[in-house]
Amino acid sequence: MDHYLFTDGTSEVREAHSKEELRSLVNSAAAPGNIRVWVFSSNEWIDYSIFLKHNPGFSKTDTSKTVLGAELPVVPPGKGSSWVKRYLLIAGAAAGVLLVFNFTSARWEKGSPLKTGATRPENVPVMDVDSLITEIEWQRGKTIDKGTRYNLRMRNNWPEHILLYLNAEKEVKKGLSRFFNISVRIDNSTGFNLDNAHVKLQVWKNKKPGTSDTLQFNDIKYDKVSVRQPGAAYYGDSISVSFQNIKAKDFNFCYSANMKNNSGNYNDRWFCRDGKTAE
């Protein structure tokens, strides 16, 4: 039997147990351009256009096999009662099959909510900034001003002041977990506003990375938690979150997960001017 999951991003994820059911969901989608399908022989969501490439015989306009909801046929006078009885028998049999399936099939069961946070990135080692400041002052032969000291601390110890969390509800069925009602939060305690940040949501299955998404945050305040809610549901064993990049020109800070060193100076890795990374 065919088995699919369906979403168009505007409502909860729906199940389909045949191409006909999937076709009906496609036809009723509120946002056709956002349709994604999960084929149960795979382990990831795919766009509807990709699904069609792998299923060239699938057409969303073919409704010839629809039973429930179909229009009653036009019948000759005098024979209407027999046609109505036949239609009611077919509809009743189909409804019975659906009821049996609903009572015997596995259902999603509520699991423990997921609460997780970003770990310290490998390219941001713990640094003794006090010793660094002492060394810089000794080399220069003068005391560093208060603002420079503070900015230096923020840039080198930012994972202690820019925190990233993810909360989600969880349901389980036949060894598969579904995460939904997801909330991603950035708690910025640097004392400066952040211009923007990109956050990666990574789904894991059998300890291997699967589906991933990126969320963008803009104008992140230092006195208010910033929240984004993706709206989609994700299927796997767990979800992790991490920063892809962060920019804050107020304290000359630019972080990138894909770089070991932005400034060229390992004593101040994430220094930049006006939010621009080093060339």
N, C-alpha and C positions, 0 to 999 in steps of 0.2 A: 504494500500500500504506500502511495506517495505521502510524504509528511513534510510540512513547511511551517515556518513562522513568517509573519507578515507585519510590516509597519510602514506608515507614511509619515511618522513623526508627529502626528496630531492627536493620537489617542493611544490606548494601551496596545501592546503586542497581541496579535490574533494568531490562532492556529488554523491550519488548513490540512485536511487529510486526503485531499485529491486535487487534481489540476482544476476541476470544476469549482471547488470551494475557493481555491486561490484566485481563479479568474473572476469570481464574484467579488472578492475583496479588492482586486485591482480595479474593477469597474466602479466600485463605490468609494474609492480613495478620495479624501478631501484635498490631498496635495500629491497628485500623480508624479510630479517631478522629484519627490522625496522618497519614493517607494524603495524599500530594501527587503530582500528575501533571504531567509536562512533555509537552505536545503539540508535535511537531516543526515545526509551522507557526508556532509562537509562539517567544518568547524568555524565558520565565519559568516557574517552578513555580507551580501553582495548587492550592488545596485541592480535595479530592474533591467536596465539595458544589458548588463552582463548576463543576467539570468536568461534573457531572450536569445542571446548568442549561443548559450549552451543548450537551449531548448527551442530550436527553430520552428517546431510544430506548434508551439504554444501561441494562441491568439486570444487577446482579451475580449474580442468581439464575438467569439463563438459561444453561443448560448443554447445550442441545439440539444444539449444533454441536461439542461436545467429541469428539475421536476418540481420542487417546492417553489411557489411564487410565480409559476408559468401561467399564462392566460388560458382560460377555458376555451376549448375548440368550439367553433361554430357548428351546430348540428342541425339536421333537417327537422321540421316540425313533427311532433309525435314521438321523436326518439330522444328527446332531451333528458328524460328521467334516467334512462339506461346509461347515457354518457356521464351524467352527474354522479350516479352510483359508482361507475368505474373510476372516475376521477377521485372521488372520496376514498375509495378503497386504496388506490395508489398512494394518495397523500397520507392516509392513515398508516399504511405499511412503512412509508419512508419516515414518518414521525416516530414510529415504534423503534425502527432501527437506530435513529438518533438518540432516543431515550436510553436504549440498552447500551449504546456506546458511551453515553455520558456517565452512566452509573458504573460501568466496568473499566473505563479507561483511567489511567493515573491522573491525579490532579496536582496542581502546584500547592505545596505546603509552605507555610511561613517558616523562615529560618531566622537565625540570629542576625541582627542588623550589622552592616559593615561599617567600621570606623577605623580609618587609617590616616597616616600623615606622611609627608615626603621625608625621606631620609637625607642626611647630609651628602651632597654630591661628592664623588671621588675627586673631582678637580678643584675642590675647596678644602684643603687640609686645615686642621686646627693650627692657629698661629698665635704666638705670644707677642701681642702688639706692643705691650709695655717695653719689652726688650728691643723690639724694632725701633720704637720711638727713641729710646735711649741711644741706640747705635746711630740713628740718623742725626740726632742732636750733637753727638760727639764728633761725627764726621764733618758736620757743617759749622761746628763751633758756636752754635746759638740755639736758643729754645724755640721749638715749633709752637706756633700760635694755637689757641684753643680750638678754633674752627677746623684747622687742618688735622689736629689730633682726633677730633670727633669723626671727621669724614674718613680718616684712615681706619679707625676702628670699625665703622659701619661697612666699608667695602670689604675688609678682610674677615669679618665675623658676621656677614649678612645672614647666614642660615640660622643664627640665634635670634634674629630680629625680624625676619620675613618668613612667617610660618605658613605652611600649606596643608589643608586638611580635606578629606573626603568622607562624607556620610552617605549611606544608601540603605534602602530596604532590600531584603533578600528573600527569595522563594526557591524551593528545590523540588525537583521531580526526576526520578529515574537517574540519579547521579548528576543531573545538570542543574546548575545554579543560575538564577536570573536576578540581576541587580537593577533596581529602578528607583524612582523618586530620589535621584542623585543630587547632592548638594556639594559644591566645591567652594572652599573658603580660603581667602588670603588674609592673614592677620599681620599687618605691617606696624611694627613698633619702632621704626628707625627715627621717628620725629620729622621725617620728610615725606612728601607725597611721591609715589612712584608713577612714572609716566605710563608705562604699560608692562605687561608680562604675558607670556604664553605658557600654558600649562598642558602637559601631556597626560592623558588617561590611557593606561595600558592594561588590557585584559589578558589574563594568564589562564592557560589550560594545560594540564599535565606538565606544569612547570616550564611551559614554553610560551613566548609572547604570541598573542593572537591579534584581535582587532584593537586599533588604537584611534583616539580622537584628540584634537587640539582645541583648547578653549583660550580665548583672548580676553584679558582684563585691561581696562583703560582707566587712567586717573584714579589710582588706588590711594585712598586717604590713609593718613597715619593715625587718625582718631576714630576710624570706623572700619569694621570688617567688610571686605568686598566678597560678594557671593555670586556664583553662576550656577544655574541649574540646566544641564544639557537637555533634559526632557526625554531622551532615548532610553531604552533598556539594553543591557549588555549581558551576554551569556558566556560563562566560563567558570573557573574555580575562584578567581579573585580579581581585584582591580588595584593597581598602584597609581600614584600621582607623582609628578616631578615637574620642576621648572625647566622649560626649554630655553628661555631667555628672560631677562629683566632689564629695564632701563630706568634710571633716575638721574636726570641731569642736575638736580638740586645738590647732590653730593658726588657728581662726576662718576657715576657708577653704571657699568654695563656688564652683565653676566651672560654667558652663553654655555649651554651644556656641551656643545660640540668643540669647545676650545679649552686648552690647558692654561692659556695665559693671554689675556686681552691686551695688556699694556706693554709687554716686553720686559717688565720688571717683576720678578717672582716675589719680591717683597710687597708688591701692591698690584696683584694680578688683574684686578677688575677696574682699574682706573681708566676713565675716558673723559673727553671734554664734550659738553653739550649733547650728551647721549649718543655720541658717535663712536663706534668701535675703531680700534687701531687698524691701519692698513697693513 
